[in-house]
Structure formats: C-alpha cells, structure tokens
Amino acid sequence: MTLSGTIQRDLQRRPALRAAQGVDGVRQVVDQLKVEAKKAWTPRKPVEKLSPPANTEAEKTEETPGEDSLPATFPDETTRPQAWTP
C-alpha cells in the first residue's frame, strides 16, 4: 500500500502509517506523504512611523491657568466657585 498526499504537520505521519499497517492484507506501507509548506507571515500593511508633534509657544511656556481663565458663570447659571484655602 502507498500513502500519498499532503499532511499539515509531521506529527500526523505516524498515526496514518499505523492505520494503514493495521489494514488486513497489507504487507508493506510506502510513505509518500508530504508536509504542507507553512506560509511565511507578512504584515497586512506597513507600519507608519509617526513624527513627534511640533512644539508651539504655549507648550514651551507651560502657563498655568489663572483666576481670569475661569468662566464667570457655569452652564447651570451658578456663580464661579470661591477659592478654598485650608
């Protein structure tokens, strides 16, 4: 008996050969099984390198917001909260 065809992994070879040898009337098993070649992994699309963002004057000064930067009223029309001091 000749076994031919393609298997996915070499680990599948031995069980196939043993099954063929177990068939009544089989005197010899010829192994012509081939292992399927694995496909090489390739990325779907190339990875783009991102450039750092441009520095602006506001980033360089790192100003902290003062009291004038708070709104005079909030959306629910309440007054601005008073500063809390411990």
C-alpha positions in Angstrom: 0.0 0.0 0.0 1.3 3.5 -0.8 0.2 6.5 1.2 0.5 9.8 -0.7 -0.9 13.2 -0.2 -0.3 16.3 1.9 -0.5 16.5 5.7 -0.4 19.7 7.7 2.1 18.6 10.3 4.7 15.8 10.5 3.0 14.6 13.7 0.2 13.3 11.5 2.5 10.9 9.7 2.9 8.2 12.3 -0.9 7.7 13.0 -1.6 7.5 9.3 1.2 4.8 8.8 -0.1 2.8 11.7 -3.6 2.9 10.5 -2.5 1.7 7.0 -0.4 -1.1 8.6 -3.4 -2.3 10.6 -5.5 -3.0 7.5 -5.9 -6.7 6.8 -3.9 -7.9 3.9 -1.4 -5.0 3.9 2.2 -6.4 3.7 4.1 -3.2 3.2 3.3 0.6 3.5 5.2 3.0 1.3 5.3 6.5 2.8 5.0 9.3 0.2 3.3 11.8 2.4 4.4 15.4 2.1 4.2 18.0 4.9 2.4 21.2 3.7 4.7 24.1 3.5 4.0 26.8 6.0 3.2 30.3 4.6 5.6 33.0 5.8 4.0 35.7 7.9 3.7 39.0 6.3 2.2 42.1 7.8 -1.1 43.4 6.3 0.2 46.8 5.7 3.5 48.5 6.5 3.8 50.3 9.9 4.0 54.0 9.6 6.4 55.9 11.7 4.8 58.9 13.4 6.8 62.1 13.7 6.7 64.0 17.0 4.2 66.9 17.2 5.6 70.4 16.5 6.4 72.4 19.6 4.2 75.5 20.0 4.9 78.6 22.1 2.1 77.6 24.5 3.9 74.3 25.2 7.2 76.0 25.8 5.9 78.4 28.4 3.7 75.9 30.2 1.5 78.6 31.6 -0.9 77.7 34.4 -4.4 79.0 34.2 -5.2 81.9 36.5 -8.4 83.1 38.0 -9.2 85.1 34.9 -9.3 81.9 32.8 -12.3 80.6 34.7 -15.7 81.4 33.3 -17.9 84.0 35.0 -20.8 81.6 35.0 -21.2 77.9 34.5 -23.7 76.2 32.3 -26.2 75.8 35.1 -26.0 79.6 35.6 -24.4 79.4 39.1 -21.6 81.7 40.1 -18.0 80.8 39.9 -16.8 78.7 43.0 -14.7 80.6 45.6 -11.1 79.5 46.1 -10.7 77.2 49.0 -7.9 77.7 51.5 -7.1 75.2 54.2 
